């Protein structure tokens, strides 16, 4: 059952990271078109910078859950060599729990931030697009990362036995 949960988590988070990649590619295409328009016609595309800031935030947050699920972070493996494999697995599980706490704090703060942006009715500078929906999407993706890390915690504790 845990193996199926891990496989499902990997598939879902990889799909989300593809969404982030597509968003970055769209931004790259817009930036390229803007540059060409500036060069060829001396007429930049208005609002590319506006949209770029919020697209980058969404795209980067889309990649966080897959990094957590694949455990693609830096780790130093001294404990298993010094105290044994089981002690290393226990510390890995505890570290996953600490990461979970940090992710909860980050997701909560982004939710608070999105609420402040919404109450202030902030918009992009040129196009006047409301930015709060983008920040709520980032917050939702971060809460997804919290759920993903909860799966990682369960898997790590199951493996520490």
C-alpha positions in Angstrom: 0.0 0.0 0.0 2.8 2.4 0.8 4.5 1.7 -2.5 1.2 2.6 -4.3 0.9 5.8 -2.3 4.5 6.7 -3.2 3.9 5.9 -6.9 0.7 8.0 -7.0 2.5 10.9 -5.2 5.3 10.8 -7.8 3.0 10.8 -10.7 0.9 13.7 -9.3 3.8 15.8 -8.4 5.6 15.2 -11.7 2.4 16.3 -13.5 2.4 19.4 -11.4 6.0 20.1 -12.3 5.1 19.8 -16.0 2.5 22.5 -15.4 5.3 24.7 -13.9 7.6 23.9 -16.9 4.9 24.9 -19.4 4.3 28.1 -17.5 8.1 28.9 -17.7 8.1 28.0 -21.4 5.2 30.4 -22.0 7.0 33.1 -20.1 10.2 32.4 -22.2 8.1 32.7 -25.4 6.5 35.9 -24.3 9.9 37.3 -23.4 11.4 36.3 -26.7 8.4 37.9 -28.6 8.8 41.0 -26.5 12.5 41.2 -27.3 11.9 40.7 -31.0 9.2 43.3 -31.1 11.5 45.8 -29.3 14.3 45.0 -31.8 12.2 44.8 -35.0 9.5 47.4 -34.5 10.7 49.3 -31.5 7.3 48.4 -30.0 7.6 46.2 -26.8 4.7 44.0 -25.8 3.1 45.8 -22.9 2.8 43.8 -19.7 5.2 41.0 -20.3 7.1 42.0 -17.1 3.8 42.2 -15.3 2.8 38.7 -16.1 6.3 37.4 -15.7 6.5 38.1 -12.0 3.4 36.1 -11.1 4.1 33.3 -13.6 7.5 32.7 -12.1 6.0 32.4 -8.6 3.5 29.9 -9.8 6.0 27.9 -11.9 8.6 27.7 -9.1 6.0 26.6 -6.5 4.9 23.9 -9.0 8.3 22.3 -8.8 8.5 22.2 -5.0 6.2 19.1 -4.4 8.1 16.9 -6.8 11.4 17.9 -5.1 9.9 16.8 -1.8 8.4 13.6 -3.1 11.6 12.6 -4.9 13.6 13.6 -1.8 15.8 15.7 -4.2 17.4 17.7 -1.4 20.9 17.8 -0.2 21.6 15.4 2.7 24.8 14.5 4.5 25.0 10.8 5.3 27.3 10.6 8.3 25.0 9.0 10.8 24.6 5.6 9.1 28.4 5.3 8.8 28.9 6.2 12.5 25.8 4.8 14.3 24.4 2.3 11.8 21.7 2.2 9.1 18.7 2.1 11.5 19.9 5.2 13.3 20.3 6.9 9.9 16.7 5.9 8.9 15.3 7.2 12.2 17.1 10.5 11.7 15.9 10.7 8.1 12.3 10.3 9.4 12.8 13.0 12.0 14.3 15.3 9.4 11.2 14.7 7.2 9.1 15.7 10.2 11.1 19.0 10.6 10.7 19.7 6.8 6.9 19.1 7.2 6.8 21.7 10.0 8.7 24.2 7.9 6.4 23.5 4.9 3.4 24.2 7.0 4.8 27.5 8.2 5.7 28.5 4.6 2.2 27.5 3.2 0.5 29.3 6.1 2.6 32.5 5.5 1.8 32.5 1.8 -1.9 32.1 2.6 -1.7 35.1 4.9 0.3 37.0 2.2 -2.3 36.2 -0.5 -5.0 37.4 1.8 -3.2 40.7 2.4 -2.7 41.2 -1.4 -6.4 40.5 -1.9 -7.5 43.0 0.7 -5.2 45.6 -0.7 -6.6 44.9 -4.2 -3.1 44.8 -5.6 -2.7 44.6 -9.4 0.1 44.4 -11.9 1.6 47.7 -12.8 0.8 48.0 -16.5 -2.1 45.6 -17.2 -3.8 46.0 -13.9 -4.4 42.3 -13.5 -5.3 41.4 -9.9 -2.3 39.5 -8.4 -4.1 37.9 -5.4 -5.5 34.9 -7.5 -1.9 34.0 -8.5 -0.7 34.1 -4.9 -3.7 32.0 -3.8 -2.6 29.5 -6.4 0.9 29.5 -5.0 -0.5 29.0 -1.5 -2.6 26.1 -2.7 0.4 24.5 -4.4 2.4 25.0 -1.1 -0.4 23.3 0.8 -0.2 20.5 -1.7 3.5 20.3 -0.9 2.5 20.0 2.8 0.4 17.0 1.9 3.2 15.5 -0.2 5.7 15.9 2.7 3.2 14.2 5.0 3.3 11.2 2.6 7.1 11.4 2.8 7.0 11.5 6.6 4.8 8.4 6.7 7.1 6.6 4.2 10.2 7.6 6.1 8.8 6.4 9.5 7.6 3.1 7.9 11.2 2.6 6.5 12.8 3.4 9.9 11.5 0.2 11.5 
